[in-house]
């Protein structure tokens, strides 16, 4: 990654990439490993400490994004499972209401999924309405 100005420019370029950019994700995974290796070293140079400080917010942001993505995937799975349980299958019409339901908390969508009829759910969450 270089040292000094080259290193700073590389981090600047990495920061400028969108959080979901695959190059950024891959680079941060590699840099996370580098940061871990540097942190266990007992004799860190000033530049290494600066690198750790500069990378920490980027790595934290990446971790938070991964956590949110995992949480969203879990919530999607819960909604899908509840729909399958209630209606014995998950057809295209029911799949279409999953996305709008994700904007609700689990405390909000769970009772709706357990109490509303198929027609009521479709009417309430169908984006075509």
MOPAC internal coordinates of N, CA, C and O (Angstrom, degrees):
PM7 1SCF
backbone

  N    0.0000 0     0.00 0     0.00 0    0    0    0
  C    1.4367 1     0.00 0     0.00 0    1    0    0
  C    1.5228 1   110.91 1     0.00 0    2    1    0
  O    1.2310 1   120.10 1   167.53 1    3    2    1
  N    1.2985 1   117.42 1   -12.47 1    3    2    1
  C    1.4503 1   119.67 1   179.56 1    5    3    2
  C    1.5153 1   111.76 1    88.10 1    6    5    3
  O    1.2310 1   121.30 1     4.70 1    7    6    5
  N    1.3138 1   115.13 1  -175.30 1    7    6    5
  C    1.4651 1   121.79 1  -179.45 1    9    7    6
  C    1.5174 1   109.37 1  -132.54 1   10    9    7
  O    1.2310 1   121.16 1   -13.83 1   11   10    9
  N    1.3133 1   115.39 1   166.17 1   11   10    9
  C    1.4496 1   120.58 1   172.21 1   13   11   10
  C    1.5100 1   113.69 1    59.27 1   14   13   11
  O    1.2310 1   121.81 1    50.07 1   15   14   13
  N    1.3460 1   114.14 1  -129.93 1   15   14   13
  C    1.4613 1   121.05 1  -175.84 1   17   15   14
  C    1.5273 1   111.92 1   -61.77 1   18   17   15
  O    1.2310 1   120.08 1   141.09 1   19   18   17
  N    1.3097 1   117.45 1   -38.91 1   19   18   17
  C    1.4738 1   121.40 1  -179.81 1   21   19   18
  C    1.5305 1   109.51 1   -61.68 1   22   21   19
  O    1.2310 1   120.83 1   137.36 1   23   22   21
  N    1.3178 1   116.02 1   -42.64 1   23   22   21
  C    1.4576 1   121.18 1   179.38 1   25   23   22
  C    1.5329 1   110.61 1   -64.75 1   26   25   23
  O    1.2310 1   120.51 1   136.16 1   27   26   25
  N    1.3159 1   116.63 1   -43.84 1   27   26   25
  C    1.4646 1   121.00 1   179.31 1   29   27   26
  C    1.5259 1   111.16 1   -62.01 1   30   29   27
  O    1.2310 1   120.23 1   137.83 1   31   30   29
  N    1.3212 1   117.17 1   -42.17 1   31   30   29
  C    1.4614 1   120.93 1   178.98 1   33   31   30
  C    1.5277 1   111.28 1   -65.86 1   34   33   31
  O    1.2310 1   120.92 1   141.53 1   35   34   33
  N    1.3265 1   115.84 1   -38.47 1   35   34   33
  C    1.4685 1   119.41 1   178.53 1   37   35   34
  C    1.5298 1   110.48 1   -63.10 1   38   37   35
  O    1.2310 1   120.20 1   137.29 1   39   38   37
  N    1.3285 1   117.23 1   -42.71 1   39   38   37
  C    1.4673 1   121.01 1   178.85 1   41   39   38
  C    1.5260 1   109.68 1   -67.54 1   42   41   39
  O    1.2310 1   120.03 1   140.00 1   43   42   41
  N    1.3357 1   117.54 1   -40.00 1   43   42   41
  C    1.4741 1   120.77 1   176.66 1   45   43   42
  C    1.5234 1   110.73 1   -57.98 1   46   45   43
  O    1.2310 1   120.42 1   135.75 1   47   46   45
  N    1.3301 1   116.80 1   -44.25 1   47   46   45
  C    1.4615 1   121.08 1   179.59 1   49   47   46
  C    1.5334 1   111.02 1   -65.20 1   50   49   47
  O    1.2310 1   120.99 1   140.86 1   51   50   49
  N    1.3152 1   115.71 1   -39.14 1   51   50   49
  C    1.4576 1   121.01 1   178.29 1   53   51   50
  C    1.5336 1   110.55 1   -64.55 1   54   53   51
  O    1.2310 1   120.33 1   137.50 1   55   54   53
  N    1.3185 1   116.97 1   -42.50 1   55   54   53
  C    1.4658 1   121.81 1   177.90 1   57   55   54
  C    1.5226 1   111.76 1   -62.72 1   58   57   55
  O    1.2310 1   120.49 1   147.05 1   59   58   57
  N    1.3173 1   116.66 1   -32.95 1   59   58   57
  C    1.4672 1   121.11 1  -176.61 1   61   59   58
  C    1.5290 1   112.71 1   -74.22 1   62   61   59
  O    1.2310 1   120.28 1   160.12 1   63   62   61
  N    1.3209 1   117.07 1   -19.88 1   63   62   61
  C    1.4663 1   120.36 1  -179.96 1   65   63   62
  C    1.5348 1   110.26 1   -71.45 1   66   65   63
  O    1.2310 1   119.82 1   -32.31 1   67   66   65
  N    1.3269 1   117.95 1   147.69 1   67   66   65
  C    1.4716 1   120.20 1   176.46 1   69   67   66
  C    1.5338 1   109.88 1   -61.92 1   70   69   67
  O    1.2310 1   120.20 1   -32.76 1   71   70   69
  N    1.3193 1   117.22 1   147.24 1   71   70   69
  C    1.4681 1   120.69 1  -177.44 1   73   71   70
  C    1.5230 1   114.65 1   -57.07 1   74   73   71
  O    1.2310 1   119.60 1   152.63 1   75   74   73
  N    1.3373 1   118.38 1   -27.37 1   75   74   73
  C    1.4612 1   120.15 1  -178.86 1   77   75   74
  C    1.5316 1   113.33 1   -94.59 1   78   77   75
  O    1.2310 1   120.17 1  -174.66 1   79   78   77
  N    1.3296 1   117.28 1     5.34 1   79   78   77
  C    1.4634 1   121.35 1   178.37 1   81   79   78
  C    1.5295 1   109.11 1   -65.42 1   82   81   79
  O    1.2310 1   120.12 1   -52.65 1   83   82   81
  N    1.3234 1   117.38 1   127.35 1   83   82   81
  C    1.4660 1   120.95 1  -174.99 1   85   83   82
  C    1.5286 1   112.30 1   -63.75 1   86   85   83
  O    1.2310 1   120.16 1   144.68 1   87   86   85
  N    1.3368 1   117.29 1   -35.32 1   87   86   85
  C    1.4697 1   119.74 1   176.60 1   89   87   86
  C    1.5276 1   110.07 1   -61.24 1   90   89   87
  O    1.2310 1   120.84 1   136.27 1   91   90   89
  N    1.3374 1   116.00 1   -43.73 1   91   90   89
  C    1.4651 1   120.28 1   179.10 1   93   91   90
  C    1.5294 1   110.35 1   -62.53 1   94   93   91
  O    1.2310 1   120.63 1   134.04 1   95   94   93
  N    1.3269 1   116.40 1   -45.96 1   95   94   93
  C    1.4684 1   120.58 1  -179.52 1   97   95   94
  C    1.5244 1   110.29 1   -58.98 1   98   97   95
  O    1.2310 1   120.33 1   131.54 1   99   98   97
  N    1.3231 1   116.98 1   -48.46 1   99   98   97
  C    1.4668 1   121.04 1  -179.48 1  101   99   98
  C    1.5279 1   111.83 1   -63.78 1  102  101   99
  O    1.2310 1   120.60 1   137.04 1  103  102  101
  N    1.3337 1   116.46 1   -42.96 1  103  102  101
  C    1.4639 1   120.50 1   179.96 1  105  103  102
  C    1.5252 1   110.46 1   -62.93 1  106  105  103
  O    1.2310 1   120.46 1   137.99 1  107  106  105
  N    1.3347 1   116.73 1   -42.01 1  107  106  105
  C    1.4600 1   119.70 1  -179.80 1  109  107  106
  C    1.5251 1   112.03 1   -67.40 1  110  109  107
  O    1.2310 1   120.30 1   147.28 1  111  110  109
  N    1.3130 1   117.03 1   -32.72 1  111  110  109
  C    1.4618 1   119.39 1   174.82 1  113  111  110
  C    1.5308 1   110.72 1   -62.94 1  114  113  111
  O    1.2310 1   120.82 1   135.64 1  115  114  113
  N    1.3133 1   116.04 1   -44.36 1  115  114  113
  C    1.4642 1   120.41 1   177.90 1  117  115  114
  C    1.5238 1   111.25 1   -66.15 1  118  117  115
  O    1.2310 1   120.65 1   137.59 1  119  118  117
  N    1.3246 1   116.36 1   -42.41 1  119  118  117
  C    1.4607 1   120.33 1  -179.53 1  121  119  118
  C    1.5213 1   111.88 1   -68.59 1  122  121  119
  O    1.2310 1   120.35 1   152.16 1  123  122  121
  N    1.3103 1   116.93 1   -27.84 1  123  122  121
  C    1.4581 1   120.21 1   175.74 1  125  123  122
  C    1.5203 1   110.34 1   -63.65 1  126  125  123
  O    1.2310 1   121.08 1   138.27 1  127  126  125
  N    1.3079 1   115.53 1   -41.73 1  127  126  125
  C    1.4599 1   120.56 1   177.19 1  129  127  126
  C    1.5341 1   110.65 1   -64.23 1  130  129  127
  O    1.2310 1   120.76 1   136.04 1  131  130  129
  N    1.3341 1   116.16 1   -43.96 1  131  130  129
  C    1.4626 1   121.00 1   177.42 1  133  131  130
  C    1.5272 1   110.05 1   -59.69 1  134  133  131
  O    1.2310 1   120.45 1   133.72 1  135  134  133
  N    1.3079 1   116.74 1   -46.28 1  135  134  133
  C    1.4721 1   120.99 1  -179.86 1  137  135  134
  C    1.5226 1   110.61 1   -60.05 1  138  137  135
  O    1.2310 1   119.98 1   137.12 1  139  138  137
  N    1.3219 1   117.65 1   -42.88 1  139  138  137
  C    1.4663 1   120.97 1   178.61 1  141  139  138
  C    1.5197 1   111.14 1   -61.05 1  142  141  139
  O    1.2310 1   121.07 1   137.09 1  143  142  141
  N    1.3305 1   115.55 1   -42.91 1  143  142  141
  C    1.4676 1   119.34 1   178.68 1  145  143  142
  C    1.5208 1   111.78 1   -64.43 1  146  145  143
  O    1.2310 1   120.52 1   140.12 1  147  146  145
  N    1.3192 1   116.60 1   -39.88 1  147  146  145
  C    1.4645 1   120.17 1   179.12 1  149  147  146
  C    1.5283 1   111.49 1   -66.87 1  150  149  147
  O    1.2310 1   120.14 1   141.51 1  151  150  149
  N    1.3102 1   117.33 1   -38.49 1  151  150  149
  C    1.4565 1   121.19 1  -176.49 1  153  151  150
  C    1.5236 1   112.90 1   -66.44 1  154  153  151
  O    1.2310 1   119.96 1   151.44 1  155  154  153
  N    1.3249 1   117.69 1   -28.56 1  155  154  153
  C    1.4620 1   119.51 1   179.85 1  157  155  154
  C    1.5266 1   112.15 1   -82.04 1  158  157  155
  O    1.2310 1   120.52 1   166.82 1  159  158  157
  N    1.3022 1   116.61 1   -13.18 1  159  158  157
  C    1.4600 1   120.94 1   178.44 1  161  159  158
  C    1.5214 1   109.74 1   -70.49 1  162  161  159
  O    1.2310 1   120.93 1   -45.66 1  163  162  161
  N    1.3106 1   115.83 1   134.34 1  163  162  161
  C    1.4673 1   119.76 1  -178.39 1  165  163  162
  C    1.5281 1   111.75 1   -81.61 1  166  165  163
  O    1.2310 1   120.13 1   159.31 1  167  166  165
  N    1.3130 1   117.36 1   -20.69 1  167  166  165
  C    1.4621 1   120.64 1  -178.46 1  169  167  166
  C    1.5279 1   110.12 1  -119.49 1  170  169  167
  O    1.2310 1   120.97 1   -95.68 1  171  170  169
  N    1.3163 1   115.75 1    84.32 1  171  170  169
  C    1.4521 1   120.64 1   179.88 1  173  171  170
  C    1.5228 1   110.36 1   -88.17 1  174  173  171
  O    1.2310 1   121.28 1   -44.77 1  175  174  173
  N    1.3164 1   115.15 1   135.23 1  175  174  173
  C    1.4573 1   119.89 1   173.49 1  177  175  174
  C    1.5234 1   108.40 1   -77.20 1  178  177  175
  O    1.2310 1   120.43 1   -18.43 1  179  178  177
  N    1.3157 1   116.79 1   161.57 1  179  178  177
  C    1.4525 1   121.80 1   179.81 1  181  179  178
  C    1.5264 1   110.13 1   -57.59 1  182  181  179
  O    1.2310 1   120.44 1   137.45 1  183  182  181
  N    1.3157 1   116.76 1   -42.55 1  183  182  181
  C    1.4711 1   120.29 1   179.85 1  185  183  182
  C    1.5296 1   111.37 1   -62.22 1  186  185  183
  O    1.2310 1   120.54 1   142.72 1  187  186  185
  N    1.3294 1   116.56 1   -37.28 1  187  186  185
  C    1.4606 1   119.67 1   179.41 1  189  187  186
  C    1.5289 1   110.65 1   -67.50 1  190  189  187
  O    1.2310 1   120.27 1   139.82 1  191  190  189
  N    1.3302 1   117.08 1   -40.18 1  191  190  189
  C    1.4668 1   120.73 1   176.99 1  193  191  190
  C    1.5313 1   110.19 1   -63.11 1  194  193  191
  O    1.2310 1   120.76 1   138.41 1  195  194  193
  N    1.3203 1   116.15 1   -41.59 1  195  194  193
  C    1.4618 1   120.52 1   178.57 1  197  195  194
  C    1.5331 1   110.68 1   -64.04 1  198  197  195
  O    1.2310 1   120.74 1   140.53 1  199  198  197
  N    1.3221 1   116.20 1   -39.47 1  199  198  197
  C    1.4636 1   120.41 1   178.05 1  201  199  198
  C    1.5298 1   110.12 1   -62.31 1  202  201  199
  O    1.2310 1   120.21 1   134.84 1  203  202  201
  N    1.3135 1   117.21 1   -45.16 1  203  202  201
  C    1.4630 1   121.24 1   178.78 1  205  203  202
  C    1.5272 1   110.30 1   -59.91 1  206  205  203
  O    1.2310 1   120.58 1   135.09 1  207  206  205
  N    1.3156 1   116.50 1   -44.91 1  207  206  205
  C    1.4607 1   120.94 1  -179.34 1  209  207  206
  C    1.5331 1   111.18 1   -64.32 1  210  209  207
  O    1.2310 1   120.63 1   143.38 1  211  210  209
  N    1.2976 1   116.40 1   -36.62 1  211  210  209
  C    1.4636 1   120.71 1  -178.16 1  213  211  210
  C    1.5288 1   111.74 1   -75.34 1  214  213  211
  O    1.2310 1   120.59 1   146.03 1  215  214  213
  N    1.3233 1   116.47 1   -33.97 1  215  214  213
  C    1.4582 1   120.53 1  -178.23 1  217  215  214
  C    1.5269 1   112.95 1   -81.36 1  218  217  215
  O    1.2310 1   120.18 1   153.03 1  219  218  217
  N    1.3070 1   117.26 1   -26.97 1  219  218  217
  C    1.4699 1   120.90 1  -174.69 1  221  219  218
  C    1.5212 1   113.55 1   -54.21 1  222  221  219
  O    1.2310 1   118.61 1   130.98 1  223  222  221
  N    1.3454 1   120.25 1   -49.02 1  223  222  221
  C    1.4733 1   118.62 1   178.95 1  225  223  222
  C    1.5270 1   113.12 1   -63.18 1  226  225  223
  O    1.2310 1   120.24 1   143.33 1  227  226  225
  N    1.3279 1   117.15 1   -36.67 1  227  226  225
  C    1.4689 1   119.73 1   178.86 1  229  227  226
  C    1.5240 1   111.09 1   -65.52 1  230  229  227
  O    1.2310 1   120.73 1   138.14 1  231  230  229
  N    1.3171 1   116.21 1   -41.86 1  231  230  229
  C    1.4566 1   120.01 1  -179.28 1  233  231  230
  C    1.5273 1   110.92 1   -69.43 1  234  233  231
  O    1.2310 1   120.38 1   142.51 1  235  234  233
  N    1.3184 1   116.89 1   -37.49 1  235  234  233
  C    1.4544 1   120.70 1   176.77 1  237  235  234
  C    1.5273 1   110.65 1   -64.03 1  238  237  235
  O    1.2310 1   120.58 1   137.00 1  239  238  237
  N    1.3195 1   116.50 1   -43.00 1  239  238  237
  C    1.4660 1   121.28 1   177.81 1  241  239  238
  C    1.5258 1   110.51 1   -59.98 1  242  241  239
  O    1.2310 1   120.68 1   137.66 1  243  242  241
  N    1.3268 1   116.30 1   -42.34 1  243  242  241
  C    1.4645 1   120.94 1   179.97 1  245  243  242
  C    1.5306 1   110.38 1   -65.14 1  246  245  243
  O    1.2310 1   120.42 1   138.96 1  247  246  245
  N    1.3230 1   116.80 1   -41.04 1  247  246  245
  C    1.4584 1   121.32 1   178.67 1  249  247  246
  C    1.5296 1   110.49 1   -63.47 1  250  249  247
  O    1.2310 1   120.25 1   136.17 1  251  250  249
  N    1.3182 1   117.14 1   -43.83 1  251  250  249
  C    1.4681 1   120.97 1   178.38 1  253  251  250
  C    1.5230 1   111.24 1   -62.75 1  254  253  251
  O    1.2310 1   120.47 1   139.69 1  255  254  253
  N    1.3272 1   116.70 1   -40.31 1  255  254  253
  C    1.4661 1   120.11 1   179.07 1  257  255  254
  C    1.5317 1   110.48 1   -64.48 1  258  257  255
  O    1.2310 1   120.76 1   138.36 1  259  258  257
  N    1.3212 1   116.15 1   -41.64 1  259  258  257
  C    1.4672 1   120.09 1   178.93 1  261  259  258
  C    1.5244 1   110.54 1   -65.15 1  262  261  259
  O    1.2310 1   120.54 1   140.99 1  263  262  261
  N    1.3213 1   116.58 1   -39.01 1  263  262  261
  C    1.4644 1   120.98 1   178.71 1  265  263  262
  C    1.5191 1   110.77 1   -64.37 1  266  265  263
  O    1.2310 1   120.66 1   136.07 1  267  266  265
  N    1.3417 1   116.35 1   -43.93 1  267  266  265
  C    1.4633 1   120.19 1   178.76 1  269  267  266
  C    1.5208 1   111.06 1   -63.65 1  270  269  267
  O    1.2310 1   120.95 1   139.30 1  271  270  269
  N    1.3131 1   115.80 1   -40.70 1  271  270  269
  C    1.4572 1   119.54 1   179.99 1  273  271  270
  C    1.5253 1   109.79 1   -64.24 1  274  273  271
  O    1.2310 1   120.74 1   137.35 1  275  274  273
  N    1.3362 1   116.19 1   -42.65 1  275  274  273
  C    1.4612 1   120.23 1   177.64 1  277  275  274
  C    1.5116 1   111.72 1   -63.61 1  278  277  275
  O    1.2310 1   120.77 1   138.85 1  279  278  277
  N    1.3054 1   116.14 1   -41.15 1  279  278  277
  C    1.4610 1   121.24 1   178.58 1  281  279  278
  C    1.5299 1   110.53 1   -62.90 1  282  281  279
  O    1.2310 1   120.84 1   137.52 1  283  282  281
  N    1.3128 1   116.00 1   -42.48 1  283  282  281
  C    1.4671 1   120.68 1   179.34 1  285  283  282
  C    1.5324 1   110.14 1   -64.33 1  286  285  283
  O    1.2310 1   120.66 1   139.56 1  287  286  285
  N    1.3184 1   116.35 1   -40.44 1  287  286  285
  C    1.4609 1   120.02 1   178.78 1  289  287  286
  C    1.5318 1   110.48 1   -64.79 1  290  289  287
  O    1.2310 1   120.54 1   140.25 1  291  290  289
  N    1.3342 1   116.56 1   -39.75 1  291  290  289
  C    1.4593 1   120.66 1   178.25 1  293  291  290
  C    1.5273 1   110.93 1   -64.78 1  294  293  291
  O    1.2310 1   120.52 1   136.09 1  295  294  293
  N    1.3265 1   116.62 1   -43.91 1  295  294  293
  C    1.4603 1   120.73 1   179.51 1  297  295  294
  C    1.5274 1   110.56 1   -63.66 1  298  297  295
  O    1.2310 1   120.52 1   140.06 1  299  298  297
  N    1.3234 1   116.61 1   -39.94 1  299  298  297
  C    1.4673 1   120.94 1   176.87 1  301  299  298
  C    1.5221 1   109.99 1   -60.23 1  302  301  299
  O    1.2310 1   120.60 1   135.50 1  303  302  301
  N    1.3225 1   116.46 1   -44.50 1  303  302  301
  C    1.4669 1   120.97 1  -179.91 1  305  303  302
  C    1.5254 1   111.24 1   -63.28 1  306  305  303
  O    1.2310 1   120.09 1   139.92 1  307  306  305
  N    1.3270 1   117.44 1   -40.08 1  307  306  305
  C    1.4641 1   120.89 1   178.24 1  309  307  306
  C    1.5297 1   110.53 1   -62.22 1  310  309  307
  O    1.2310 1   120.81 1   132.71 1  311  310  309
  N    1.3233 1   116.05 1   -47.29 1  311  310  309
  C    1.4736 1   119.91 1   179.98 1  313  311  310
  C    1.5315 1   110.26 1   -61.79 1  314  313  311
  O    1.2310 1   120.48 1   134.73 1  315  314  313
  N    1.3301 1   116.69 1   -45.27 1  315  314  313
  C    1.4629 1   120.13 1   178.70 1  317  315  314
  C    1.5231 1   111.00 1   -58.86 1  318  317  315
  O    1.2310 1   120.56 1   134.87 1  319  318  317
  N    1.3331 1   116.54 1   -45.13 1  319  318  317
  C    1.4685 1   120.27 1  -178.71 1  321  319  318
  C    1.5261 1   112.03 1   -64.56 1  322  321  319
  O    1.2310 1   120.50 1   139.09 1  323  322  321
  N    1.3315 1   116.66 1   -40.91 1  323  322  321
  C    1.4671 1   119.18 1   177.99 1  325  323  322
  C    1.5269 1   111.41 1   -65.28 1  326  325  323
  O    1.2310 1   120.45 1   139.26 1  327  326  325
  N    1.3201 1   116.75 1   -40.74 1  327  326  325
  C    1.4694 1   119.85 1   177.47 1  329  327  326
  C    1.5314 1   110.74 1   -63.31 1  330  329  327
  O    1.2310 1   120.10 1   136.75 1  331  330  329
  N    1.3250 1   117.42 1   -43.25 1  331  330  329
  C    1.4659 1   120.85 1   178.05 1  333  331  330
  C    1.5261 1   110.84 1   -62.65 1  334  333  331
  O    1.2310 1   120.85 1   138.00 1  335  334  333
  N    1.3290 1   115.97 1   -42.00 1  335  334  333
  C    1.4621 1   120.58 1   179.60 1  337  335  334
  C    1.5253 1   111.19 1   -61.62 1  338  337  335
  O    1.2310 1   120.75 1   133.64 1  339  338  337
  N    1.3256 1   116.17 1   -46.36 1  339  338  337
  C    1.4702 1   121.22 1  -177.43 1  341  339  338
  C    1.5177 1   112.77 1   -69.84 1  342  341  339
  O    1.2310 1   120.31 1   137.92 1  343  342  341
  N    1.3358 1   117.01 1   -42.08 1  343  342  341
  C    1.4630 1   120.02 1  -169.38 1  345  343  342
  C    1.5303 1   113.66 1  -116.11 1  346  345  343
  O    1.2310 1   120.45 1  -170.63 1  347  346  345
  N    1.3174 1   116.74 1     9.37 1  347  346  345
  C    1.4728 1   124.25 1   174.90 1  349  347  346
  C    1.5199 1   115.09 1    65.88 1  350  349  347
  O    1.2310 1   120.10 1   178.81 1  351  350  349
  N    1.3200 1   117.42 1    -1.19 1  351  350  349
  C    1.4704 1   120.06 1   177.07 1  353  351  350
  C    1.5282 1   107.98 1  -165.65 1  354  353  351
  O    1.2310 1   121.40 1   -10.00 1  355  354  353
  N    1.2979 1   114.93 1   170.00 1  355  354  353
  C    1.4687 1   120.77 1   179.86 1  357  355  354
  C    1.5274 1   107.42 1  -129.23 1  358  357  355
  O    1.2310 1   121.12 1   -87.38 1  359  358  357
  N    1.3240 1   115.45 1    92.62 1  359  358  357
  C    1.4633 1   119.95 1  -179.20 1  361  359  358
  C    1.5298 1   110.25 1   -87.90 1  362  361  359
  O    1.2310 1   120.90 1     0.01 1  363  362  361
  N    1.3212 1   115.88 1  -179.99 1  363  362  361
  C    1.4700 1   121.09 1  -176.83 1  365  363  362
  C    1.5241 1   113.04 1   -60.30 1  366  365  363
  O    1.2310 1   120.27 1   140.99 1  367  366  365
  N    1.3215 1   117.08 1   -39.01 1  367  366  365
  C    1.4726 1   119.76 1   179.89 1  369  367  366
  C    1.5219 1   111.26 1   -62.62 1  370  369  367
  O    1.2310 1   120.63 1   136.66 1  371  370  369
  N    1.3169 1   116.40 1   -43.34 1  371  370  369
  C    1.4682 1   119.78 1   179.12 1  373  371  370
  C    1.5285 1   111.33 1   -70.00 1  374  373  371
  O    1.2310 1   120.27 1   143.82 1  375  374  373
  N    1.3182 1   117.08 1   -36.18 1  375  374  373
  C    1.4701 1   119.68 1   177.51 1  377  375  374
  C    1.5306 1   111.37 1   -60.19 1  378  377  375
  O    1.2310 1   120.60 1   145.92 1  379  378  377
  N    1.3170 1   116.46 1   -34.08 1  379  378  377
  C    1.4705 1   120.56 1  -178.29 1  381  379  378
  C    1.5179 1   113.37 1   -66.25 1  382  381  379
  O    1.2310 1   119.66 1   155.94 1  383  382  381
  N    1.3151 1   118.25 1   -24.06 1  383  382  381
  C    1.4661 1   119.56 1  -178.16 1  385  383  382
  C    1.5251 1   112.86 1   -89.25 1  386  385  383
  O    1.2310 1   120.14 1   172.21 1  387  386  385
  N    1.3163 1   117.33 1    -7.79 1  387  386  385
  C    1.4697 1   119.94 1  -179.02 1  389  387  386
  C    1.5205 1   110.92 1   -63.17 1  390  389  387
  O    1.2310 1   120.13 1   131.84 1  391  390  389
  N    1.3107 1   117.36 1   -48.16 1  391  390  389
  C    1.4675 1   121.28 1  -177.92 1  393  391  390
  C    1.5302 1   112.29 1   -56.43 1  394  393  391
  O    1.2310 1   119.32 1   128.89 1  395  394  393
  N    1.3395 1   118.89 1   -51.11 1  395  394  393
  C    1.4688 1   118.64 1   178.26 1  397  395  394
  C    1.5310 1   113.31 1   -62.38 1  398  397  395
  O    1.2310 1   120.36 1   149.56 1  399  398  397
  N    1.3213 1   116.92 1   -30.44 1  399  398  397
  C    1.4657 1   120.23 1  -179.25 1  401  399  398
  C    1.5208 1   111.87 1   -70.22 1  402  401  399
  O    1.2310 1   120.14 1   155.69 1  403  402  401
  N    1.3216 1   117.33 1   -24.31 1  403  402  401
  C    1.4631 1   120.78 1  -178.68 1  405  403  402
  C    1.5230 1   112.70 1   -65.04 1  406  405  403
  O    1.2310 1   120.25 1   162.76 1  407  406  405
  N    1.3164 1   117.12 1   -17.24 1  407  406  405
  C    1.4665 1   119.46 1   178.21 1  409  407  406
  C    1.5293 1   111.72 1   -75.81 1  410  409  407
  O    1.2310 1   120.47 1   166.92 1  411  410  409
  N    1.3226 1   116.72 1   -13.08 1  411  410  409
  C    1.4589 1   121.46 1   178.32 1  413  411  410
  C    1.5247 1   110.72 1   -92.54 1  414  413  411
  O    1.2310 1   120.82 1   -24.96 1  415  414  413
  N    1.3139 1   116.04 1   155.04 1  415  414  413
  C    1.4656 1   119.64 1   173.68 1  417  415  414
  C    1.5253 1   108.54 1   -75.22 1  418  417  415
  O    1.2310 1   120.48 1   -16.96 1  419  418  417
  N    1.3178 1   116.70 1   163.04 1  419  418  417
  C    1.4685 1   119.34 1   179.20 1  421  419  418
  C    1.5297 1   110.97 1   -63.27 1  422  421  419
  O    1.2310 1   120.59 1   149.51 1  423  422  421
  N    1.3434 1   116.48 1   -30.49 1  423  422  421
  C    1.4604 1   120.46 1   177.10 1  425  423  422
  C    1.5261 1   111.15 1   -66.30 1  426  425  423
  O    1.2310 1   120.58 1   152.47 1  427  426  425
  N    1.3312 1   116.51 1   -27.53 1  427  426  425
  C    1.4645 1   120.35 1   179.34 1  429  427  426
  C    1.5291 1   111.98 1   -86.16 1  430  429  427
  O    1.2310 1   120.14 1   135.97 1  431  430  429
  N    1.3548 1   117.35 1   -44.03 1  431  430  429
  C    1.4593 1   117.47 1  -173.81 1  433  431  430
  C    1.5260 1   113.92 1   -80.25 1  434  433  431
  O    1.2310 1   119.72 1   153.22 1  435  434  433
  N    1.3172 1   118.14 1   -26.78 1  435  434  433
  C    1.4638 1   119.60 1  -176.98 1  437  435  434
  C    1.5283 1   112.36 1   -61.84 1  438  437  435
  O    1.2310 1   119.17 1   128.44 1  439  438  437
  N    1.3408 1   119.19 1   -51.56 1  439  438  437
  C    1.4697 1   117.39 1   178.52 1  441  439  438
  C    1.5373 1   112.81 1   -60.92 1  442  441  439
  O    1.2310 1   120.84 1   143.20 1  443  442  441
  N    1.3228 1   116.00 1   -36.80 1  443  442  441
  C    1.4664 1   118.78 1   179.30 1  445  443  442
  C    1.5261 1   110.82 1   -61.98 1  446  445  443
  O    1.2310 1   121.12 1   136.42 1  447  446  445
  N    1.3224 1   115.46 1   -43.58 1  447  446  445
  C    1.4628 1   119.27 1  -179.49 1  449  447  446
  C    1.5215 1   112.40 1   -67.00 1  450  449  447
  O    1.2310 1   120.72 1   149.81 1  451  450  449
  N    1.3116 1   116.23 1   -30.19 1  451  450  449
  C    1.4583 1   119.50 1  -178.16 1  453  451  450
  C    1.5357 1   112.94 1   -87.28 1  454  453  451
  O    1.2310 1   120.27 1   158.42 1  455  454  453
  N    1.3283 1   117.10 1   -21.58 1  455  454  453
  C    1.4552 1   119.50 1  -173.49 1  457  455  454
  C    1.5306 1   114.49 1  -108.48 1  458  457  455
  O    1.2310 1   119.88 1   142.58 1  459  458  457
  N    1.3210 1   117.83 1   -37.42 1  459  458  457
  C    1.4639 1   119.88 1  -175.66 1  461  459  458
  C    1.5232 1   110.97 1   -77.31 1  462  461  459
  O    1.2310 1   121.38 1   -31.97 1  463  462  461
  N    1.3173 1   114.96 1   148.03 1  463  462  461
  C    1.4640 1   119.75 1   175.48 1  465  463  462
  C    1.5268 1   109.24 1   -73.37 1  466  465  463
  O    1.2310 1   121.38 1   -11.74 1  467  466  465
  N    1.2923 1   114.96 1   168.26 1  467  466  465
  C    1.4721 1   120.49 1   177.29 1  469  467  466
  C    1.5327 1   109.91 1   -56.08 1  470  469  467
  O    1.2310 1   120.64 1   133.24 1  471  470  469
  N    1.3291 1   116.38 1   -46.76 1  471  470  469
  C    1.4630 1   121.03 1  -178.00 1  473  471  470
  C    1.5309 1   111.23 1   -62.92 1  474  473  471
  O    1.2310 1   120.69 1   139.94 1  475  474  473
  N    1.3377 1   116.29 1   -40.06 1  475  474  473
  C    1.4703 1   120.15 1   179.08 1  477  475  474
  C    1.5237 1   111.63 1   -66.22 1  478  477  475
  O    1.2310 1   120.77 1   139.02 1  479  478  477
  N    1.3227 1   116.14 1   -40.98 1  479  478  477
  C    1.4721 1   119.83 1   177.48 1  481  479  478
  C    1.5231 1   111.27 1   -63.36 1  482  481  479
  O    1.2310 1   120.96 1   134.30 1  483  482  481
  N    1.3255 1   115.77 1   -45.70 1  483  482  481
  C    1.4660 1   119.75 1   179.99 1  485  483  482
  C    1.5209 1   110.83 1   -62.84 1  486  485  483
  O    1.2310 1   120.06 1   138.19 1  487  486  485
  N    1.3153 1   117.48 1   -41.81 1  487  486  485
  C    1.4534 1   120.91 1   179.95 1  489  487  486
  C    1.5238 1   111.14 1   -65.45 1  490  489  487
  O    1.2310 1   120.80 1   141.55 1  491  490  489
  N    1.3294 1   116.09 1   -38.45 1  491  490  489
  C    1.4677 1   119.70 1  -176.66 1  493  491  490
  C    1.5221 1   113.10 1   -75.76 1  494  493  491
  O    1.2310 1   119.99 1   142.36 1  495  494  493
  N    1.3309 1   117.63 1   -37.64 1  495  494  493
  C    1.4699 1   120.56 1  -171.29 1  497  495  494
  C    1.5197 1   115.46 1  -112.92 1  498  497  495
  O    1.2310 1   119.81 1   177.07 1  499  498  497
  N    1.3050 1   117.96 1    -2.93 1  499  498  497
  C    1.4553 1   119.47 1   179.33 1  501  499  498
  C    1.5169 1   109.64 1   -68.91 1  502  501  499
  O    1.2310 1   120.19 1   -57.78 1  503  502  501
  N    1.3100 1   117.24 1   122.22 1  503  502  501
  C    1.4760 1   121.98 1  -177.06 1  505  503  502
  C    1.5244 1   112.92 1   -69.07 1  506  505  503
  O    1.2310 1   119.86 1   165.13 1  507  506  505
  N    1.3234 1   117.88 1   -14.87 1  507  506  505
  C    1.4732 1   120.77 1   179.98 1  509  507  506
  C    1.5219 1   112.03 1   -78.58 1  510  509  507
  O    1.2310 1   121.01 1   166.23 1  511  510  509
  N    1.3409 1   115.68 1   -13.77 1  511  510  509
  C    1.4819 1   120.01 1   179.18 1  513  511  510
  C    1.5102 1   110.57 1   -86.40 1  514  513  511
  O    1.2310 1   120.10 1   180.00 1  515  514  513

